[in-house]
Amino acid sequence: MTEPATPPPPQHPSPRIGTAEREAAMKALDAHLEAGRLDPEEYGERSARVTEARTAEDLDPLFADLPAPHPTADSAAPDGRRPAVSPAGNPAPREPGFLARYGPAISGALPIIALILFFTVPIAHAWVFFLLIPLGGALFARSRQQQGDDRDR
């Protein structure tokens, strides 16, 4: 009597990629096209394969014969996403968030908003609207601190 064959150990699939990884790969291909390492026909073929890529392993062969820049597993962010790559091979700067972009305008308008609310909203303790001013300052300061931390990296 023969023993049943043992199944092979499961292989861990390559992690799936998202839009950010595909955009990083396309930017890297753009840099290679500009540098003359790829002709337009080969660029078209590789960019089509980038758009069809589903895993990190699908992207690796596209950059095997090219020097940096190209997205690699070791350039992935802590959350597993790969950052966008500039033509020089450095991670592209992140765009500022909502509070970093609009925080100064909001903070400047908060005293006026608090004053308008104080005079127009008929509640017994209308002074609470003035608490919006330090609250807005705290939110804005926090966003500026995070933006400064991102620049330090």
Buried (B, 14 or more C-beta within 10 A) or exposed (E): EEEEEEEEEEEEEBEEBEEBBBBBBBBBBBBBBEEEBBEEEEBEEBBEBBEEBEEBEBBBEBBEEBEBBBBBEEBBEEEEBBBBBBBEEEBBEEEBEEBBEBBEEBBEEBEEBBEEBBEEEEEEEBEEBBEBBEEBEEBBEEBBEBBEEEEEE
